[in-house]
Amino acid sequence: MYRYRCEQCRTTSPPVRTMREVETERTRHRRRVHAGHIPDGEEIQTHTPPPRPGQPTRPIHYVAYAALVVALALIIGARFLA
Ligand SMILES: [Zn+2]
């Protein structure tokens, strides 16, 4: 995901999926607001959407979930073997 940021206007575009789309947004902004000039401080940002609730955000979370699954498997397996 990409966003176009114009520091002169202090605005950021909604996120788009491709570099081509964000470049189109940049060109449109330059033409509409800055008469085709390149505003100082503009940038294309890589936008990472915030994680959904419950979504693991760090590798350690995946390790913790895997350890939990292994522990449950061992507990359940021990009950059947006993
Ligand atoms: Zn601007």
PDB file of the backbone (N, CA, C, O) and the ligand in Angstrom, with CONECT records:
HET     ZN  A 101       1
ATOM      1  N   MET A   1       0.851  -1.177   0.000  1.00  0.00           N
ATOM      2  CA  MET A   1       0.000   0.000   0.000  1.00  0.00           C
ATOM      3  C   MET A   1       0.900   1.245   0.000  1.00  0.00           C
ATOM      4  O   MET A   1       1.951   1.286   0.639  1.00  0.00           O
ATOM      5  N   TYR A   2       0.436   2.253  -0.746  1.00  0.00           N
ATOM      6  CA  TYR A   2       1.216   3.483  -0.874  1.00  0.00           C
ATOM      7  C   TYR A   2       0.312   4.686  -0.617  1.00  0.00           C
ATOM      8  O   TYR A   2      -0.899   4.637  -0.831  1.00  0.00           O
ATOM      9  N   ARG A   3       0.942   5.773  -0.149  1.00  0.00           N
ATOM     10  CA  ARG A   3       0.231   7.033   0.047  1.00  0.00           C
ATOM     11  C   ARG A   3       1.109   8.158  -0.463  1.00  0.00           C
ATOM     12  O   ARG A   3       2.336   8.092  -0.394  1.00  0.00           O
ATOM     13  N   TYR A   4       0.457   9.196  -0.980  1.00  0.00           N
ATOM     14  CA  TYR A   4       1.188  10.383  -1.399  1.00  0.00           C
ATOM     15  C   TYR A   4       1.032  11.438  -0.317  1.00  0.00           C
ATOM     16  O   TYR A   4      -0.075  11.709   0.147  1.00  0.00           O
ATOM     17  N   ARG A   5       2.163  12.035   0.084  1.00  0.00           N
ATOM     18  CA  ARG A   5       2.163  13.061   1.128  1.00  0.00           C
ATOM     19  C   ARG A   5       2.705  14.361   0.562  1.00  0.00           C
ATOM     20  O   ARG A   5       3.785  14.384  -0.029  1.00  0.00           O
ATOM     21  N   CYS A   6       1.949  15.459   0.742  1.00  0.00           N
ATOM     22  CA  CYS A   6       2.412  16.786   0.346  1.00  0.00           C
ATOM     23  C   CYS A   6       2.609  17.600   1.623  1.00  0.00           C
ATOM     24  O   CYS A   6       1.651  17.932   2.321  1.00  0.00           O
ATOM     25  N   GLU A   7       3.864  17.910   1.911  1.00  0.00           N
ATOM     26  CA  GLU A   7       4.185  18.682   3.123  1.00  0.00           C
ATOM     27  C   GLU A   7       3.702  20.113   3.013  1.00  0.00           C
ATOM     28  O   GLU A   7       3.348  20.719   4.025  1.00  0.00           O
ATOM     29  N   GLN A   8       3.677  20.671   1.811  1.00  0.00           N
ATOM     30  CA  GLN A   8       3.233  22.062   1.645  1.00  0.00           C
ATOM     31  C   GLN A   8       1.764  22.210   2.029  1.00  0.00           C
ATOM     32  O   GLN A   8       1.385  23.176   2.691  1.00  0.00           O
ATOM     33  N   CYS A   9       0.942  21.256   1.615  1.00  0.00           N
ATOM     34  CA  CYS A   9      -0.501  21.296   1.890  1.00  0.00           C
ATOM     35  C   CYS A   9      -0.842  20.574   3.194  1.00  0.00           C
ATOM     36  O   CYS A   9      -1.956  20.683   3.707  1.00  0.00           O
ATOM     37  N   ARG A  10       0.123  19.847   3.711  1.00  0.00           N
ATOM     38  CA  ARG A  10      -0.083  19.040   4.930  1.00  0.00           C
ATOM     39  C   ARG A  10      -1.247  18.064   4.736  1.00  0.00           C
ATOM     40  O   ARG A  10      -2.139  17.943   5.576  1.00  0.00           O
ATOM     41  N   THR A  11      -1.199  17.375   3.596  1.00  0.00           N
ATOM     42  CA  THR A  11      -2.229  16.378   3.304  1.00  0.00           C
ATOM     43  C   THR A  11      -1.576  15.061   2.898  1.00  0.00           C
ATOM     44  O   THR A  11      -0.449  15.029   2.403  1.00  0.00           O
ATOM     45  N   THR A  12      -2.305  13.992   3.120  1.00  0.00           N
ATOM     46  CA  THR A  12      -1.875  12.657   2.721  1.00  0.00           C
ATOM     47  C   THR A  12      -3.032  11.990   1.999  1.00  0.00           C
ATOM     48  O   THR A  12      -4.170  12.037   2.464  1.00  0.00           O
ATOM     49  N   SER A  13      -2.745  11.375   0.875  1.00  0.00           N
ATOM     50  CA  SER A  13      -3.794  10.723   0.091  1.00  0.00           C
ATOM     51  C   SER A  13      -4.266   9.458   0.801  1.00  0.00           C
ATOM     52  O   SER A  13      -3.558   8.921   1.653  1.00  0.00           O
ATOM     53  N   PRO A  14      -5.445   8.990   0.456  1.00  0.00           N
ATOM     54  CA  PRO A  14      -5.845   7.659   0.930  1.00  0.00           C
ATOM     55  C   PRO A  14      -4.882   6.617   0.371  1.00  0.00           C
ATOM     56  O   PRO A  14      -4.289   6.835  -0.686  1.00  0.00           O
ATOM     57  N   PRO A  15      -4.716   5.495   1.056  1.00  0.00           N
ATOM     58  CA  PRO A  15      -3.799   4.469   0.550  1.00  0.00           C
ATOM     59  C   PRO A  15      -4.307   3.847  -0.745  1.00  0.00           C
ATOM     60  O   PRO A  15      -5.507   3.648  -0.929  1.00  0.00           O
ATOM     61  N   VAL A  16      -3.362   3.543  -1.641  1.00  0.00           N
ATOM     62  CA  VAL A  16      -3.667   2.842  -2.899  1.00  0.00           C
ATOM     63  C   VAL A  16      -2.780   1.615  -2.965  1.00  0.00           C
ATOM     64  O   VAL A  16      -1.807   1.497  -2.219  1.00  0.00           O
ATOM     65  N   ARG A  17      -3.126   0.689  -3.877  1.00  0.00           N
ATOM     66  CA  ARG A  17      -2.440  -0.605  -3.905  1.00  0.00           C
ATOM     67  C   ARG A  17      -1.114  -0.606  -4.652  1.00  0.00           C
ATOM     68  O   ARG A  17      -0.204  -1.354  -4.294  1.00  0.00           O
ATOM     69  N   THR A  18      -0.993   0.223  -5.686  1.00  0.00           N
ATOM     70  CA  THR A  18       0.197   0.109  -6.534  1.00  0.00           C
ATOM     71  C   THR A  18       0.957   1.424  -6.616  1.00  0.00           C
ATOM     72  O   THR A  18       0.418   2.501  -6.361  1.00  0.00           O
ATOM     73  N   MET A  19       2.232   1.297  -6.984  1.00  0.00           N
ATOM     74  CA  MET A  19       3.072   2.475  -7.179  1.00  0.00           C
ATOM     75  C   MET A  19       2.513   3.329  -8.317  1.00  0.00           C
ATOM     76  O   MET A  19       2.568   4.558  -8.264  1.00  0.00           O
ATOM     77  N   ARG A  20       1.981   2.676  -9.333  1.00  0.00           N
ATOM     78  CA  ARG A  20       1.423   3.416 -10.467  1.00  0.00           C
ATOM     79  C   ARG A  20       0.249   4.299 -10.023  1.00  0.00           C
ATOM     80  O   ARG A  20       0.129   5.446 -10.453  1.00  0.00           O
ATOM     81  N   GLU A  21      -0.606   3.757  -9.168  1.00  0.00           N
ATOM     82  CA  GLU A  21      -1.755   4.533  -8.685  1.00  0.00           C
ATOM     83  C   GLU A  21      -1.304   5.734  -7.860  1.00  0.00           C
ATOM     84  O   GLU A  21      -1.860   6.825  -7.990  1.00  0.00           O
ATOM     85  N   VAL A  22      -0.299   5.535  -7.012  1.00  0.00           N
ATOM     86  CA  VAL A  22       0.142   6.647  -6.171  1.00  0.00           C
ATOM     87  C   VAL A  22       0.865   7.708  -7.010  1.00  0.00           C
ATOM     88  O   VAL A  22       0.804   8.897  -6.697  1.00  0.00           O
ATOM     89  N   GLU A  23       1.543   7.278  -8.067  1.00  0.00           N
ATOM     90  CA  GLU A  23       2.186   8.242  -8.960  1.00  0.00           C
ATOM     91  C   GLU A  23       1.137   9.049  -9.715  1.00  0.00           C
ATOM     92  O   GLU A  23       1.330  10.237  -9.974  1.00  0.00           O
ATOM     93  N   THR A  24       0.030   8.407 -10.066  1.00  0.00           N
ATOM     94  CA  THR A  24      -1.076   9.129 -10.709  1.00  0.00           C
ATOM     95  C   THR A  24      -1.649  10.163  -9.749  1.00  0.00           C
ATOM     96  O   THR A  24      -1.934  11.294 -10.144  1.00  0.00           O
ATOM     97  N   GLU A  25      -1.815   9.775  -8.494  1.00  0.00           N
ATOM     98  CA  GLU A  25      -2.312  10.708  -7.480  1.00  0.00           C
ATOM     99  C   GLU A  25      -1.355  11.882  -7.303  1.00  0.00           C
ATOM    100  O   GLU A  25      -1.787  13.027  -7.176  1.00  0.00           O
ATOM    101  N   ARG A  26      -0.062  11.597  -7.295  1.00  0.00           N
ATOM    102  CA  ARG A  26       0.947  12.653  -7.161  1.00  0.00           C
ATOM    103  C   ARG A  26       0.860  13.637  -8.315  1.00  0.00           C
ATOM    104  O   ARG A  26       0.878  14.851  -8.107  1.00  0.00           O
ATOM    105  N   THR A  27       0.765  13.114  -9.534  1.00  0.00           N
ATOM    106  CA  THR A  27       0.671  13.974 -10.715  1.00  0.00           C
ATOM    107  C   THR A  27      -0.594  14.823 -10.663  1.00  0.00           C
ATOM    108  O   THR A  27      -0.559  16.017 -10.961  1.00  0.00           O
ATOM    109  N   ARG A  28      -1.709  14.203 -10.283  1.00  0.00           N
ATOM    110  CA  ARG A  28      -2.987  14.924 -10.177  1.00  0.00           C
ATOM    111  C   ARG A  28      -2.883  16.050  -9.142  1.00  0.00           C
ATOM    112  O   ARG A  28      -3.352  17.162  -9.384  1.00  0.00           O
ATOM    113  N   HIS A  29      -2.280  15.766  -8.010  1.00  0.00           N
ATOM    114  CA  HIS A  29      -2.132  16.786  -6.971  1.00  0.00           C
ATOM    115  C   HIS A  29      -1.242  17.933  -7.443  1.00  0.00           C
ATOM    116  O   HIS A  29      -1.569  19.104  -7.248  1.00  0.00           O
ATOM    117  N   ARG A  30      -0.131  17.593  -8.057  1.00  0.00           N
ATOM    118  CA  ARG A  30       0.774  18.632  -8.558  1.00  0.00           C
ATOM    119  C   ARG A  30       0.038  19.557  -9.526  1.00  0.00           C
ATOM    120  O   ARG A  30       0.168  20.778  -9.441  1.00  0.00           O
ATOM    121  N   ARG A  31      -0.735  18.976 -10.448  1.00  0.00           N
ATOM    122  CA  ARG A  31      -1.428  19.787 -11.464  1.00  0.00           C
ATOM    123  C   ARG A  31      -2.519  20.651 -10.851  1.00  0.00           C
ATOM    124  O   ARG A  31      -2.620  21.841 -11.150  1.00  0.00           O
ATOM    125  N   ARG A  32      -3.342  20.042  -9.986  1.00  0.00           N
ATOM    126  CA  ARG A  32      -4.497  20.751  -9.426  1.00  0.00           C
ATOM    127  C   ARG A  32      -4.102  21.841  -8.444  1.00  0.00           C
ATOM    128  O   ARG A  32      -4.644  22.946  -8.479  1.00  0.00           O
ATOM    129  N   VAL A  33      -3.165  21.531  -7.578  1.00  0.00           N
ATOM    130  CA  VAL A  33      -2.884  22.430  -6.453  1.00  0.00           C
ATOM    131  C   VAL A  33      -1.646  23.287  -6.691  1.00  0.00           C
ATOM    132  O   VAL A  33      -1.590  24.424  -6.222  1.00  0.00           O
ATOM    133  N   HIS A  34      -0.659  22.768  -7.405  1.00  0.00           N
ATOM    134  CA  HIS A  34       0.613  23.470  -7.518  1.00  0.00           C
ATOM    135  C   HIS A  34       0.939  23.846  -8.968  1.00  0.00           C
ATOM    136  O   HIS A  34       2.096  24.109  -9.298  1.00  0.00           O
ATOM    137  N   ALA A  35      -0.065  23.871  -9.817  1.00  0.00           N
ATOM    138  CA  ALA A  35       0.100  24.271 -11.214  1.00  0.00           C
ATOM    139  C   ALA A  35       1.215  23.490 -11.911  1.00  0.00           C
ATOM    140  O   ALA A  35       1.931  24.032 -12.752  1.00  0.00           O
ATOM    141  N   GLY A  36       1.353  22.203 -11.549  1.00  0.00           N
ATOM    142  CA  GLY A  36       2.337  21.352 -12.199  1.00  0.00           C
ATOM    143  C   GLY A  36       3.718  21.403 -11.568  1.00  0.00           C
ATOM    144  O   GLY A  36       4.601  20.632 -11.943  1.00  0.00           O
ATOM    145  N   HIS A  37       3.913  22.307 -10.611  1.00  0.00           N
ATOM    146  CA  HIS A  37       5.219  22.381  -9.950  1.00  0.00           C
ATOM    147  C   HIS A  37       5.351  21.246  -8.936  1.00  0.00           C
ATOM    148  O   HIS A  37       4.360  20.657  -8.503  1.00  0.00           O
ATOM    149  N   ILE A  38       6.591  20.958  -8.572  1.00  0.00           N
ATOM    150  CA  ILE A  38       6.861  19.906  -7.588  1.00  0.00           C
ATOM    151  C   ILE A  38       6.989  20.563  -6.218  1.00  0.00           C
ATOM    152  O   ILE A  38       7.928  21.324  -5.984  1.00  0.00           O
ATOM    153  N   PRO A  39       6.051  20.277  -5.305  1.00  0.00           N
ATOM    154  CA  PRO A  39       6.129  20.907  -3.985  1.00  0.00           C
ATOM    155  C   PRO A  39       7.292  20.341  -3.163  1.00  0.00           C
ATOM    156  O   PRO A  39       7.595  19.150  -3.223  1.00  0.00           O
ATOM    157  N   ASP A  40       7.933  21.228  -2.393  1.00  0.00           N
ATOM    158  CA  ASP A  40       9.012  20.785  -1.507  1.00  0.00           C
ATOM    159  C   ASP A  40       8.458  19.824  -0.465  1.00  0.00           C
ATOM    160  O   ASP A  40       7.366  20.024   0.068  1.00  0.00           O
ATOM    161  N   GLY A  41       9.209  18.801  -0.191  1.00  0.00           N
ATOM    162  CA  GLY A  41       8.864  17.893   0.897  1.00  0.00           C
ATOM    163  C   GLY A  41       7.839  16.842   0.545  1.00  0.00           C
ATOM    164  O   GLY A  41       7.394  16.098   1.419  1.00  0.00           O
ATOM    165  N   GLU A  42       7.448  16.762  -0.729  1.00  0.00           N
ATOM    166  CA  GLU A  42       6.473  15.714  -1.061  1.00  0.00           C
ATOM    167  C   GLU A  42       7.153  14.356  -0.990  1.00  0.00           C
ATOM    168  O   GLU A  42       8.366  14.248  -1.168  1.00  0.00           O
ATOM    169  N   GLU A  43       6.375  13.336  -0.731  1.00  0.00           N
ATOM    170  CA  GLU A  43       6.941  11.995  -0.694  1.00  0.00           C
ATOM    171  C   GLU A  43       5.869  10.942  -0.930  1.00  0.00           C
ATOM    172  O   GLU A  43       4.678  11.168  -0.719  1.00  0.00           O
ATOM    173  N   ILE A  44       6.338   9.791  -1.374  1.00  0.00           N
ATOM    174  CA  ILE A  44       5.474   8.618  -1.484  1.00  0.00           C
ATOM    175  C   ILE A  44       5.830   7.715  -0.313  1.00  0.00           C
ATOM    176  O   ILE A  44       6.978   7.305  -0.144  1.00  0.00           O
ATOM    177  N   GLN A  45       4.826   7.422   0.481  1.00  0.00           N
ATOM    178  CA  GLN A  45       5.045   6.607   1.681  1.00  0.00           C
ATOM    179  C   GLN A  45       4.525   5.194   1.450  1.00  0.00           C
ATOM    180  O   GLN A  45       3.550   4.975   0.731  1.00  0.00           O
ATOM    181  N   THR A  46       5.196   4.260   2.073  1.00  0.00           N
ATOM    182  CA  THR A  46       4.684   2.895   2.106  1.00  0.00           C
ATOM    183  C   THR A  46       3.772   2.801   3.305  1.00  0.00           C
ATOM    184  O   THR A  46       4.194   3.017   4.440  1.00  0.00           O
ATOM    185  N   HIS A  47       2.531   2.480   3.050  1.00  0.00           N
ATOM    186  CA  HIS A  47       1.535   2.439   4.119  1.00  0.00           C
ATOM    187  C   HIS A  47       1.259   1.000   4.511  1.00  0.00           C
ATOM    188  O   HIS A  47       0.893   0.174   3.674  1.00  0.00           O
ATOM    189  N   THR A  48       1.435   0.710   5.781  1.00  0.00           N
ATOM    190  CA  THR A  48       1.097  -0.613   6.306  1.00  0.00           C
ATOM    191  C   THR A  48      -0.160  -0.471   7.139  1.00  0.00           C
ATOM    192  O   THR A  48      -0.146   0.235   8.148  1.00  0.00           O
ATOM    193  N   PRO A  49      -1.242  -1.115   6.752  1.00  0.00           N
ATOM    194  CA  PRO A  49      -2.468  -0.987   7.520  1.00  0.00           C
ATOM    195  C   PRO A  49      -2.267  -1.505   8.943  1.00  0.00           C
ATOM    196  O   PRO A  49      -1.481  -2.429   9.154  1.00  0.00           O
ATOM    197  N   PRO A  50      -2.962  -0.926   9.921  1.00  0.00           N
ATOM    198  CA  PRO A  50      -2.835  -1.416  11.288  1.00  0.00           C
ATOM    199  C   PRO A  50      -3.345  -2.846  11.381  1.00  0.00           C
ATOM    200  O   PRO A  50      -4.249  -3.228  10.638  1.00  0.00           O
ATOM    201  N   PRO A  51      -2.777  -3.644  12.285  1.00  0.00           N
ATOM    202  CA  PRO A  51      -3.217  -5.046  12.403  1.00  0.00           C
ATOM    203  C   PRO A  51      -4.649  -5.134  12.889  1.00  0.00           C
ATOM    204  O   PRO A  51      -5.119  -4.289  13.651  1.00  0.00           O
ATOM    205  N   ARG A  52      -5.335  -6.172  12.436  1.00  0.00           N
ATOM    206  CA  ARG A  52      -6.696  -6.419  12.909  1.00  0.00           C
ATOM    207  C   ARG A  52      -6.630  -6.974  14.324  1.00  0.00           C
ATOM    208  O   ARG A  52      -5.611  -7.547  14.711  1.00  0.00           O
ATOM    209  N   PRO A  53      -7.690  -6.817  15.099  1.00  0.00           N
ATOM    210  CA  PRO A  53      -7.684  -7.368  16.453  1.00  0.00           C
ATOM    211  C   PRO A  53      -7.422  -8.871  16.430  1.00  0.00           C
ATOM    212  O   PRO A  53      -8.066  -9.608  15.683  1.00  0.00           O
ATOM    213  N   GLY A  54      -6.482  -9.316  17.245  1.00  0.00           N
ATOM    214  CA  GLY A  54      -6.159 -10.731  17.323  1.00  0.00           C
ATOM    215  C   GLY A  54      -5.118 -11.188  16.322  1.00  0.00           C
ATOM    216  O   GLY A  54      -4.619 -12.310  16.409  1.00  0.00           O
ATOM    217  N   GLN A  55      -4.779 -10.314  15.355  1.00  0.00           N
ATOM    218  CA  GLN A  55      -3.785 -10.691  14.347  1.00  0.00           C
ATOM    219  C   GLN A  55      -2.387 -10.606  14.968  1.00  0.00           C
ATOM    220  O   GLN A  55      -2.046  -9.580  15.557  1.00  0.00           O
ATOM    221  N   PRO A  56      -1.572 -11.658  14.849  1.00  0.00           N
ATOM    222  CA  PRO A  56      -0.213 -11.586  15.386  1.00  0.00           C
ATOM    223  C   PRO A  56       0.565 -10.480  14.691  1.00  0.00           C
ATOM    224  O   PRO A  56       0.482 -10.344  13.471  1.00  0.00           O
ATOM    225  N   THR A  57       1.313  -9.694  15.440  1.00  0.00           N
ATOM    226  CA  THR A  57       2.044  -8.574  14.859  1.00  0.00           C
ATOM    227  C   THR A  57       3.548  -8.774  14.879  1.00  0.00           C
ATOM    228  O   THR A  57       4.268  -8.095  14.147  1.00  0.00           O
ATOM    229  N   ARG A  58       4.038  -9.696  15.707  1.00  0.00           N
ATOM    230  CA  ARG A  58       5.485  -9.905  15.787  1.00  0.00           C
ATOM    231  C   ARG A  58       5.784 -11.389  15.642  1.00  0.00           C
ATOM    232  O   ARG A  58       4.941 -12.220  15.979  1.00  0.00           O
ATOM    233  N   PRO A  59       6.981 -11.742  15.143  1.00  0.00           N
ATOM    234  CA  PRO A  59       7.333 -13.161  14.991  1.00  0.00           C
ATOM    235  C   PRO A  59       7.204 -13.926  16.298  1.00  0.00           C
ATOM    236  O   PRO A  59       6.851 -15.105  16.286  1.00  0.00           O
ATOM    237  N   ILE A  60       7.485 -13.275  17.436  1.00  0.00           N
ATOM    238  CA  ILE A  60       7.410 -13.971  18.720  1.00  0.00           C
ATOM    239  C   ILE A  60       5.981 -14.446  18.977  1.00  0.00           C
ATOM    240  O   ILE A  60       5.775 -15.454  19.651  1.00  0.00           O
ATOM    241  N   HIS A  61       4.993 -13.721  18.441  1.00  0.00           N
ATOM    242  CA  HIS A  61       3.605 -14.139  18.620  1.00  0.00           C
ATOM    243  C   HIS A  61       3.347 -15.476  17.930  1.00  0.00           C
ATOM    244  O   HIS A  61       2.637 -16.330  18.462  1.00  0.00           O
ATOM    245  N   TYR A  62       3.929 -15.654  16.737  1.00  0.00           N
ATOM    246  CA  TYR A  62       3.758 -16.921  16.031  1.00  0.00           C
ATOM    247  C   TYR A  62       4.409 -18.047  16.821  1.00  0.00           C
ATOM    248  O   TYR A  62       3.867 -19.150  16.890  1.00  0.00           O
ATOM    249  N   VAL A  63       5.574 -17.775  17.421  1.00  0.00           N
ATOM    250  CA  VAL A  63       6.253 -18.783  18.236  1.00  0.00           C
ATOM    251  C   VAL A  63       5.384 -19.130  19.444  1.00  0.00           C
ATOM    252  O   VAL A  63       5.255 -20.299  19.809  1.00  0.00           O
ATOM    253  N   ALA A  64       4.795 -18.119  20.055  1.00  0.00           N
ATOM    254  CA  ALA A  64       3.948 -18.357  21.232  1.00  0.00           C
ATOM    255  C   ALA A  64       2.728 -19.194  20.849  1.00  0.00           C
ATOM    256  O   ALA A  64       2.356 -20.116  21.575  1.00  0.00           O
ATOM    257  N   TYR A  65       2.108 -18.880  19.719  1.00  0.00           N
ATOM    258  CA  TYR A  65       0.950 -19.659  19.267  1.00  0.00           C
ATOM    259  C   TYR A  65       1.358 -21.096  18.964  1.00  0.00           C
ATOM    260  O   TYR A  65       0.627 -22.026  19.303  1.00  0.00           O
ATOM    261  N   ALA A  66       2.512 -21.291  18.333  1.00  0.00           N
ATOM    262  CA  ALA A  66       2.988 -22.642  18.021  1.00  0.00           C
ATOM    263  C   ALA A  66       3.255 -23.419  19.307  1.00  0.00           C
ATOM    264  O   ALA A  66       2.915 -24.598  19.405  1.00  0.00           O
ATOM    265  N   ALA A  67       3.861 -22.762  20.290  1.00  0.00           N
ATOM    266  CA  ALA A  67       4.133 -23.418  21.572  1.00  0.00           C
ATOM    267  C   ALA A  67       2.825 -23.810  22.254  1.00  0.00           C
ATOM    268  O   ALA A  67       2.735 -24.881  22.855  1.00  0.00           O
ATOM    269  N   LEU A  68       1.825 -22.958  22.165  1.00  0.00           N
ATOM    270  CA  LEU A  68       0.516 -23.249  22.759  1.00  0.00           C
ATOM    271  C   LEU A  68      -0.109 -24.479  22.088  1.00  0.00           C
ATOM    272  O   LEU A  68      -0.654 -25.348  22.769  1.00  0.00           O
ATOM    273  N   VAL A  69      -0.029 -24.549  20.770  1.00  0.00           N
ATOM    274  CA  VAL A  69      -0.585 -25.686  20.036  1.00  0.00           C
ATOM    275  C   VAL A  69       0.147 -26.974  20.420  1.00  0.00           C
ATOM    276  O   VAL A  69      -0.487 -28.008  20.629  1.00  0.00           O
ATOM    277  N   VAL A  70       1.473 -26.914  20.514  1.00  0.00           N
ATOM    278  CA  VAL A  70       2.261 -28.100  20.907  1.00  0.00           C
ATOM    279  C   VAL A  70       1.886 -28.521  22.319  1.00  0.00           C
ATOM    280  O   VAL A  70       1.714 -29.712  22.578  1.00  0.00           O
ATOM    281  N   ALA A  71       1.754 -27.568  23.240  1.00  0.00           N
ATOM    282  CA  ALA A  71       1.399 -27.891  24.623  1.00  0.00           C
ATOM    283  C   ALA A  71       0.026 -28.561  24.680  1.00  0.00           C
ATOM    284  O   ALA A  71      -0.153 -29.557  25.381  1.00  0.00           O
ATOM    285  N   LEU A  72      -0.932 -28.017  23.949  1.00  0.00           N
ATOM    286  CA  LEU A  72      -2.269 -28.625  23.932  1.00  0.00           C
ATOM    287  C   LEU A  72      -2.229 -30.029  23.333  1.00  0.00           C
ATOM    288  O   LEU A  72      -2.913 -30.929  23.820  1.00  0.00           O
ATOM    289  N   ALA A  73      -1.436 -30.220  22.283  1.00  0.00           N
ATOM    290  CA  ALA A  73      -1.320 -31.538  21.664  1.00  0.00           C
ATOM    291  C   ALA A  73      -0.722 -32.532  22.645  1.00  0.00           C
ATOM    292  O   ALA A  73      -1.169 -33.676  22.721  1.00  0.00           O
ATOM    293  N   LEU A  74       0.293 -32.101  23.401  1.00  0.00           N
ATOM    294  CA  LEU A  74       0.914 -32.989  24.394  1.00  0.00           C
ATOM    295  C   LEU A  74      -0.078 -33.340  25.500  1.00  0.00           C
ATOM    296  O   LEU A  74      -0.156 -34.492  25.927  1.00  0.00           O
ATOM    297  N   ILE A  75      -0.836 -32.347  25.964  1.00  0.00           N
ATOM    298  CA  ILE A  75      -1.825 -32.588  27.028  1.00  0.00           C
ATOM    299  C   ILE A  75      -2.891 -33.562  26.547  1.00  0.00           C
ATOM    300  O   ILE A  75      -3.226 -34.518  27.247  1.00  0.00           O
ATOM    301  N   ILE A  76      -3.420 -33.321  25.359  1.00  0.00           N
ATOM    302  CA  ILE A  76      -4.464 -34.190  24.803  1.00  0.00           C
ATOM    303  C   ILE A  76      -3.903 -35.583  24.540  1.00  0.00           C
ATOM    304  O   ILE A  76      -4.564 -36.579  24.834  1.00  0.00           O
ATOM    305  N   GLY A  77      -2.686 -35.667  23.988  1.00  0.00           N
ATOM    306  CA  GLY A  77      -2.043 -36.945  23.725  1.00  0.00           C
ATOM    307  C   GLY A  77      -1.812 -37.719  25.012  1.00  0.00           C
ATOM    308  O   GLY A  77      -2.010 -38.934  25.031  1.00  0.00           O
ATOM    309  N   ALA A  78      -1.400 -37.060  26.088  1.00  0.00           N
ATOM    310  CA  ALA A  78      -1.138 -37.708  27.368  1.00  0.00           C
ATOM    311  C   ALA A  78      -2.438 -38.275  27.943  1.00  0.00           C
ATOM    312  O   ALA A  78      -2.420 -39.329  28.580  1.00  0.00           O
ATOM    313  N   ARG A  79      -3.547 -37.599  27.731  1.00  0.00           N
ATOM    314  CA  ARG A  79      -4.842 -38.095  28.252  1.00  0.00           C
ATOM    315  C   ARG A  79      -5.246 -39.395  27.550  1.00  0.00           C
ATOM    316  O   ARG A  79      -5.792 -40.309  28.169  1.00  0.00           O
ATOM    317  N   PHE A  80      -4.962 -39.456  26.231  1.00  0.00           N
ATOM    318  CA  PHE A  80      -5.340 -40.670  25.494  1.00  0.00           C
ATOM    319  C   PHE A  80      -4.425 -41.836  25.817  1.00  0.00           C
ATOM    320  O   PHE A  80      -4.851 -42.989  25.774  1.00  0.00           O
ATOM    321  N   LEU A  81      -3.166 -41.549  26.143  1.00  0.00           N
ATOM    322  CA  LEU A  81      -2.199 -42.611  26.429  1.00  0.00           C
ATOM    323  C   LEU A  81      -2.336 -43.115  27.864  1.00  0.00           C
ATOM    324  O   LEU A  81      -1.947 -44.245  28.163  1.00  0.00           O
ATOM    325  N   ALA A  82      -2.887 -42.283  28.756  1.00  0.00           N
ATOM    326  CA  ALA A  82      -2.983 -42.677  30.160  1.00  0.00           C
ATOM    327  C   ALA A  82      -4.103 -43.678  30.400  1.00  0.00           C
ATOM    328  O   ALA A  82      -4.313 -44.109  31.534  1.00  0.00           O
TER     329      ALA A  82
HETATM  330 ZN    ZN A 101       0.269  20.173  -2.157  1.00  0.00          ZN2+
END
